[in-house]
Amino acid sequence: MDKLTLFGLLIGLAGIFSGQFIEGGSLSILFQGAAFLIVFGGTLGAVMVQCPSKVFVMAIKMGRWAFVTPPMSGRDSIRQLISLSAFARKEGLLALEGRLKSISDPFLKKGLQLVVDGNSAEKIRETLDVDIHAWEQLRWQAARVWEAAAGYSPTIGIIGAVLGLMHVMQNLSDPSKLGAGIAVAFVATIYGVAFANLLFLPVANKLKSIIMEQTQLKELVVDGLMGIANGDNPRQIDIKLQSYLV
């Protein structure tokens, strides 16, 4: 669980609610179901129109990364690669085939299979670089879906404000209905701006950061596999890969 994300959201919401309370306003006025439906539903619809279904589904799945960061450990990867390197130096590259079943990471497993098949280090990098590029591009597009939502949300909030004012204009003869219409108008604008700046944009930027870290981890694996394919000394491979942790 990423405590920093939760803590940041709580601080942001607490600041808004505290400011409303200190100014003497009612907190209940900030909870408007109609305004929420307009902003959230409109934003969701806009991003669904914008992107392919594959990218949209990936964006939804990746959203949890902002709160539960996927496991990433460069040190564990280095230890595993050094172990494989030492085993290959002792038993030979073909003996690595027996270690394939114990590897859970599909990317590392594919790369190790390329090593066992006798591919050169350059061929291994060429093949795995294609995998990295495809993996990275899909997830960058998914992160941009959240970024796009941050752009649409304030505009949809303005639409909600206009709808609220239209409701007010239709009921000028009934003062009892004016307050509700005005509340929806202004709260919709607040929702639009708040969603964009407290949720959508921060999540998009956090996802981009995670994608960069995971891409770097994949690059680490590629360099390690190239060292194994070249028959480099495990200590030399370790020294090289440790540079990724700086």
Contacts in CASP RR format, 6 or more apart in sequence:
PFRMAT RR
TARGET T0000
AUTHOR 0000-0000-0000
METHOD contacts of the structure
MODEL  1
MDKLTLFGLLIGLAGIFSGQFIEGGSLSILFQGAAFLIVFGGTLGAVMVQ
CPSKVFVMAIKMGRWAFVTPPMSGRDSIRQLISLSAFARKEGLLALEGRL
KSISDPFLKKGLQLVVDGNSAEKIRETLDVDIHAWEQLRWQAARVWEAAA
GYSPTIGIIGAVLGLMHVMQNLSDPSKLGAGIAVAFVATIYGVAFANLLF
LPVANKLKSIIMEQTQLKELVVDGLMGIANGDNPRQIDIKLQSYLV
1 67 0 8 1.000
1 68 0 8 1.000
2 66 0 8 1.000
2 67 0 8 1.000
2 68 0 8 1.000
2 69 0 8 1.000
5 66 0 8 1.000
5 67 0 8 1.000
5 202 0 8 1.000
5 206 0 8 1.000
6 67 0 8 1.000
9 198 0 8 1.000
9 199 0 8 1.000
12 198 0 8 1.000
13 198 0 8 1.000
16 30 0 8 1.000
16 194 0 8 1.000
17 27 0 8 1.000
17 30 0 8 1.000
20 26 0 8 1.000
20 27 0 8 1.000
20 29 0 8 1.000
20 30 0 8 1.000
21 27 0 8 1.000
29 183 0 8 1.000
29 187 0 8 1.000
30 187 0 8 1.000
30 190 0 8 1.000
32 183 0 8 1.000
32 184 0 8 1.000
32 187 0 8 1.000
32 188 0 8 1.000
32 191 0 8 1.000
34 184 0 8 1.000
34 188 0 8 1.000
35 157 0 8 1.000
35 160 0 8 1.000
35 184 0 8 1.000
35 187 0 8 1.000
35 188 0 8 1.000
35 190 0 8 1.000
35 191 0 8 1.000
36 191 0 8 1.000
38 156 0 8 1.000
38 157 0 8 1.000
38 159 0 8 1.000
38 160 0 8 1.000
38 163 0 8 1.000
38 188 0 8 1.000
39 153 0 8 1.000
39 156 0 8 1.000
39 157 0 8 1.000
39 160 0 8 1.000
39 188 0 8 1.000
39 191 0 8 1.000
39 192 0 8 1.000
39 195 0 8 1.000
40 191 0 8 1.000
40 195 0 8 1.000
41 156 0 8 1.000
42 152 0 8 1.000
42 156 0 8 1.000
42 159 0 8 1.000
43 149 0 8 1.000
43 152 0 8 1.000
43 153 0 8 1.000
43 156 0 8 1.000
43 192 0 8 1.000
43 195 0 8 1.000
43 200 0 8 1.000
44 149 0 8 1.000
46 148 0 8 1.000
46 149 0 8 1.000
46 152 0 8 1.000
46 156 0 8 1.000
47 56 0 8 1.000
47 59 0 8 1.000
47 145 0 8 1.000
47 148 0 8 1.000
47 149 0 8 1.000
47 152 0 8 1.000
48 56 0 8 1.000
50 145 0 8 1.000
50 148 0 8 1.000
51 59 0 8 1.000
51 141 0 8 1.000
51 145 0 8 1.000
51 148 0 8 1.000
54 138 0 8 1.000
55 138 0 8 1.000
55 141 0 8 1.000
55 142 0 8 1.000
55 145 0 8 1.000
56 145 0 8 1.000
58 138 0 8 1.000
58 139 0 8 1.000
58 141 0 8 1.000
58 142 0 8 1.000
59 142 0 8 1.000
59 143 0 8 1.000
59 145 0 8 1.000
59 146 0 8 1.000
61 142 0 8 1.000
62 139 0 8 1.000
62 142 0 8 1.000
62 143 0 8 1.000
62 207 0 8 1.000
63 146 0 8 1.000
63 203 0 8 1.000
63 207 0 8 1.000
65 206 0 8 1.000
65 207 0 8 1.000
65 210 0 8 1.000
66 202 0 8 1.000
66 203 0 8 1.000
66 206 0 8 1.000
66 207 0 8 1.000
69 210 0 8 1.000
70 210 0 8 1.000
70 214 0 8 1.000
72 210 0 8 1.000
72 213 0 8 1.000
72 214 0 8 1.000
72 217 0 8 1.000
74 217 0 8 1.000
74 220 0 8 1.000
74 244 0 8 1.000
74 245 0 8 1.000
75 245 0 8 1.000
77 108 0 8 1.000
77 217 0 8 1.000
77 220 0 8 1.000
77 221 0 8 1.000
78 220 0 8 1.000
78 238 0 8 1.000
78 241 0 8 1.000
78 242 0 8 1.000
78 244 0 8 1.000
78 245 0 8 1.000
80 103 0 8 1.000
80 108 0 8 1.000
81 221 0 8 1.000
81 224 0 8 1.000
81 225 0 8 1.000
81 228 0 8 1.000
81 237 0 8 1.000
81 241 0 8 1.000
82 234 0 8 1.000
82 237 0 8 1.000
82 238 0 8 1.000
82 241 0 8 1.000
84 96 0 8 1.000
84 99 0 8 1.000
84 112 0 8 1.000
84 228 0 8 1.000
85 224 0 8 1.000
85 227 0 8 1.000
85 228 0 8 1.000
85 231 0 8 1.000
85 232 0 8 1.000
85 234 0 8 1.000
85 237 0 8 1.000
86 234 0 8 1.000
87 95 0 8 1.000
87 96 0 8 1.000
87 99 0 8 1.000
88 95 0 8 1.000
88 96 0 8 1.000
88 115 0 8 1.000
88 228 0 8 1.000
88 231 0 8 1.000
89 231 0 8 1.000
89 233 0 8 1.000
89 234 0 8 1.000
93 115 0 8 1.000
93 116 0 8 1.000
93 118 0 8 1.000
93 228 0 8 1.000
93 229 0 8 1.000
94 116 0 8 1.000
96 112 0 8 1.000
96 115 0 8 1.000
96 116 0 8 1.000
96 228 0 8 1.000
97 116 0 8 1.000
99 112 0 8 1.000
100 109 0 8 1.000
100 112 0 8 1.000
100 113 0 8 1.000
100 116 0 8 1.000
103 109 0 8 1.000
103 112 0 8 1.000
105 221 0 8 1.000
107 128 0 8 1.000
107 131 0 8 1.000
107 218 0 8 1.000
107 221 0 8 1.000
108 221 0 8 1.000
108 225 0 8 1.000
110 128 0 8 1.000
110 131 0 8 1.000
111 124 0 8 1.000
111 127 0 8 1.000
111 128 0 8 1.000
111 221 0 8 1.000
111 225 0 8 1.000
112 225 0 8 1.000
114 123 0 8 1.000
114 124 0 8 1.000
114 127 0 8 1.000
114 128 0 8 1.000
114 225 0 8 1.000
115 124 0 8 1.000
115 225 0 8 1.000
115 228 0 8 1.000
115 229 0 8 1.000
118 229 0 8 1.000
119 127 0 8 1.000
119 229 0 8 1.000
120 229 0 8 1.000
121 225 0 8 1.000
121 226 0 8 1.000
121 227 0 8 1.000
121 229 0 8 1.000
121 230 0 8 1.000
124 222 0 8 1.000
124 225 0 8 1.000
124 226 0 8 1.000
124 229 0 8 1.000
125 222 0 8 1.000
125 226 0 8 1.000
128 218 0 8 1.000
128 221 0 8 1.000
128 222 0 8 1.000
128 225 0 8 1.000
129 222 0 8 1.000
131 218 0 8 1.000
132 215 0 8 1.000
132 218 0 8 1.000
132 219 0 8 1.000
132 222 0 8 1.000
135 215 0 8 1.000
135 218 0 8 1.000
136 211 0 8 1.000
136 215 0 8 1.000
139 207 0 8 1.000
139 211 0 8 1.000
140 208 0 8 1.000
140 211 0 8 1.000
142 207 0 8 1.000
143 204 0 8 1.000
143 207 0 8 1.000
143 208 0 8 1.000
143 211 0 8 1.000
144 204 0 8 1.000
146 200 0 8 1.000
146 201 0 8 1.000
146 203 0 8 1.000
146 204 0 8 1.000
146 207 0 8 1.000
147 200 0 8 1.000
147 201 0 8 1.000
147 204 0 8 1.000
149 195 0 8 1.000
149 196 0 8 1.000
149 200 0 8 1.000
149 204 0 8 1.000
150 195 0 8 1.000
150 196 0 8 1.000
150 197 0 8 1.000
150 200 0 8 1.000
150 201 0 8 1.000
150 204 0 8 1.000
151 196 0 8 1.000
151 200 0 8 1.000
153 191 0 8 1.000
153 192 0 8 1.000
153 193 0 8 1.000
153 195 0 8 1.000
153 196 0 8 1.000
153 200 0 8 1.000
154 189 0 8 1.000
154 192 0 8 1.000
154 193 0 8 1.000
154 196 0 8 1.000
156 192 0 8 1.000
157 188 0 8 1.000
157 189 0 8 1.000
157 191 0 8 1.000
157 192 0 8 1.000
157 193 0 8 1.000
158 188 0 8 1.000
158 189 0 8 1.000
159 188 0 8 1.000
160 184 0 8 1.000
160 185 0 8 1.000
160 188 0 8 1.000
160 189 0 8 1.000
161 185 0 8 1.000
161 186 0 8 1.000
161 188 0 8 1.000
161 189 0 8 1.000
162 185 0 8 1.000
163 184 0 8 1.000
163 185 0 8 1.000
163 188 0 8 1.000
164 181 0 8 1.000
164 182 0 8 1.000
164 184 0 8 1.000
164 185 0 8 1.000
164 188 0 8 1.000
165 181 0 8 1.000
165 182 0 8 1.000
165 185 0 8 1.000
167 177 0 8 1.000
167 180 0 8 1.000
167 181 0 8 1.000
167 184 0 8 1.000
167 185 0 8 1.000
168 177 0 8 1.000
168 178 0 8 1.000
168 179 0 8 1.000
168 181 0 8 1.000
168 182 0 8 1.000
168 185 0 8 1.000
171 177 0 8 1.000
171 178 0 8 1.000
171 181 0 8 1.000
172 178 0 8 1.000
216 244 0 8 1.000
217 244 0 8 1.000
219 244 0 8 1.000
220 241 0 8 1.000
220 244 0 8 1.000
223 240 0 8 1.000
223 241 0 8 1.000
223 244 0 8 1.000
224 237 0 8 1.000
224 240 0 8 1.000
224 241 0 8 1.000
227 237 0 8 1.000
228 237 0 8 1.000
END
